[in-house]
């Protein structure tokens, strides 16, 4: 019985971390594309950052846009999103708490005409 409980806990914890990583990745990708498109429209880094913040909030309210946020001269934008996986034990144990912190960096380029 204890063995089943431990296996179940591992499955839940692992699933929570994987799900959080997928959501953060989706939010980061959306933020990078939104920021690149916004920068392409008016070449304003603040406008691009706002677009990225809005995209993260829409895709994953539990994620945050963090530094670095970088706009390259060609309009490519690199964003980083941070999210904590909601776990039962992993984020409460000193040796494993970093496993619950998801940090994803994504790069987006402005949309090409006709695509």
N, C-alpha and C positions, 0 to 999 in steps of 0.2 A: 504494500500500500504506500509506504514512504517512497519507494522507488518510482511508482507511478506519479506521485505528487511532484517529485523532483523533475521528472521528465516533462510533466505538464508545465511546471514553472519555467523551465528552460525554453519550451516552445513558445509560451506567452511572451517571455522577455525578448527572445530572439525575433519573434514576429513583430513586436512593438518597435524594435530598433530598425528592422527592415522597412516597415511601413513609414516610420518617421523619415528615413533616408529617402524613400521614394517621393514622399510629399515635399521634402526640402529640395530635392533635385528638380522636381516639376516647378516649384516656385522660383528657383534660381534660373532655370531656363527661360521661364516666362518673363522674369524681371530683366534678364540680359537682352532679350529680343525687344521688349517694350522700351527699354532705355536706348538701345541702338536706333530704333525707329524714331523715338522722340528727338534724339540728338540730330539725326539726319534731317528732321523737319526744320529745326531752327538753330542748331549748333550752340545750344545752351546746356552746359553741364548740369546746372540746377534743375532745369526742366527734365533732363534725362534721369536724374536721381529721383525726382518726384514720380516719374512714370514707373521706375523700378520699385519704389516703395508701394505704390498702388497695386502693382502686379503681385508682389509678395503678399500683401494683405488680402487680395482676392483669392489667390491660390491656396494660401496656408496661413491663417491668422495666428497660428502658434509659432511661426517663423519670423525672424528679424533680418533685415538687410544690415550687414555690418561692413566695416572696412576690411579690405580695400575695395573701393569703387573707382574704377579707372576707365577713362575714355581715351582711346588711342587716336592719333591724328587721322586715321582712315575711317573713323566712326565706329570701330569695333569697341564694344563695352564689355568689361569684365566685372562681374558682381560676385559677392560672397554672401551666402545665407546661412544663418545659424538657427538650429532648432534642438530642443531637448526632447528625447524620446520619453514618453510616459511609461515608466517601468515600475515594477513592484519593488525590486531589490537592487538592480544594477546601479541606479543612480544614487543609492544610499550607502553603498560600500566603497570606501576610499580607493581600493585597488581597481575597481571596475567603473567608477562613476564617469570617467571619461568616455566609456563606451556608449553612454547615453547622449553624449553631446555630438550632434551631427553638424558638420561644417562642409558646405558644398560651394564650390566655385564654378561659375558658368560664364561662357563667352557668347556674345550675340553680335551679329552684324546686321546692318540695315537691310531691309527687304529690297530685293532686286526688282526693278520694274518688270511687270509681266509675270511675276510668280505669285 
